[in-house]
Amino acid sequence: MTNFEILKQRDDEYIIHSYGRFPIAIDHGKNATCYDLDGNKYIDFTSGIGVNSLGFCDDGWVSAVCSQLSRLQHVSNLYYTSPCVGVAEMLVKMTGMKKVFFSNSGAESNEGAIKAARKYSFTKYGKNRHKIISLKNSFHGRTVTTLAATGQDVFHNYYFPFTEGFVYAEANNIADVKSKLDSSVCAVIIELIQGEGGVLPLDKSFVSELSMLCAEKDVLLIADEVQTGIGRTGTLYAYQQFDILPDILTSAKGLAGGLPFGCILFGEKTQDVFAPGDHATTFGGNPVCSAGAKEVLSRLTPGFLSEVKKKGGYITDRLKKMPHVKGVAGLGLMLGIELGSIPAAEVVQNGLKNGVILLTAKQKLRLLPPLTITYEELDSGLNALEKTLAEM
Ligand SMILES: *Cc1c(COP(=O)(O)O)cnc(C)c1O
């Protein structure tokens, strides 16, 4: 048996089967290159679903995290620590947002954003203005409330009763949003590019009309940038390419470069919604995760971000010449590839045999490579993808 097969047997015996896993076990890596337990090499086009923004084990990141780890690993949020203040300061200065709350994941950030939106409205307008409009085909997380916020019926199963108060509107259809935006609505939550839904960018005109509509009615605009954030689309956050400023922004995935970390950014209107005791989490703002996040943010210079866009363009140009490719959507290093008649999941399976790790999003192939991927790694991964597609 291979090392992988032995591990898989133990996994089968001890771990709940809530994931459909691909048949490899990744053992170690550097930047966008990694190796499995049996020594096979892969180019990583996934970053662990947009998490390892600086790739595997980036030198600067490892050193920032390790030096914090040997200094102080955790204190409760009843005390101050310097690393989390540092990240918050960077986030505020790099955006137009005003204040930060730290969490541990995307779903948790969205939970906090939903609580904040409801409290903002309750305090100002009283009861019965608690509804949140979410877009069809969206994805906002796996807690009972964020599943309810997710605009896809397949997620609304088994776990009844779901949190009430969510209404779903058609993406890129401002008339549909307007028809649902009555006096019971306190917020609208959007992904600027629907990630899990198939890498579908919202129209700029829809987003700008939505933002004006929300401002007019004092309805909060929540941008779920869990997947689109942290340089992924070529700007720190995607909203910066849509000429809007959300009232609340949620972030996680790539924020700490591979450590569990999330945050909610609050704007002018919402910065004082949470008072002491209103919202909390044990691990939020953890110093080790904060050190990782500080290193990630310090690397996202204008030059670095313009490289992200350039690499996205380079990949797109090459993809368009590949067999079965019908179209490429997305921004920066968040790309969705529309395929002809071949199933995306099969391309991912076959890609592994050719040494490239890929993702799907609905019927599409999805690429979320580390932002630091080199052109050499890109070419090697794209060659493997091209070979895979040609063989199908
Ligand atoms: C991944 C994702 C989430 C959920 O994040 P978790 O860290 O898995 O809880 C929420 N929203 C979007 C847009 C995501 O891509």
The ligand as an SDF file (V2000), in Angstrom:
LIG
                    3D

 15 15  0  0  0  0  0  0  0  0999 V2000
  -15.7060   30.5940    2.2450 C   0  0  0  0  0  0  0  0  0  0  0  0
  -16.7380   31.6310    2.3190 C   0  0  0  0  0  0  0  0  0  0  0  0
  -17.4870   31.8460    3.5000 C   0  0  0  0  0  0  0  0  0  0  0  0
  -17.3510   30.9420    4.7080 C   0  0  0  0  0  0  0  0  0  0  0  0
  -16.0970   31.0340    5.3010 O   0  0  0  0  0  0  0  0  0  0  0  0
  -15.6650   29.9610    6.4060 P   0  0  0  0  0  0  0  0  0  0  0  0
  -14.3420   30.4620    6.8820 O   0  0  0  0  0  0  0  0  0  0  0  0
  -15.6080   28.6380    5.7400 O   0  0  0  0  0  0  0  0  0  0  0  0
  -16.7000   29.9960    7.4700 O   0  0  0  0  0  0  0  0  0  0  0  0
  -18.3870   32.8840    3.5230 C   0  0  0  0  0  0  0  0  0  0  0  0
  -18.5500   33.6870    2.4500 N   0  0  0  0  0  0  0  0  0  0  0  0
  -17.8560   33.5160    1.3230 C   0  0  0  0  0  0  0  0  0  0  0  0
  -18.0650   34.4670    0.1880 C   0  0  0  0  0  0  0  0  0  0  0  0
  -16.9390   32.4760    1.2010 C   0  0  0  0  0  0  0  0  0  0  0  0
  -16.2770   32.3010    0.0630 O   0  0  0  0  0  0  0  0  0  0  0  0
  1  2  1  0
  2  3  1  0
  2 14  2  0
  3  4  1  0
  3 10  2  0
  4  5  1  0
  5  6  1  0
  6  7  2  0
  6  8  1  0
  6  9  1  0
 10 11  1  0
 11 12  2  0
 12 13  1  0
 12 14  1  0
 14 15  1  0
M  END
$$$$
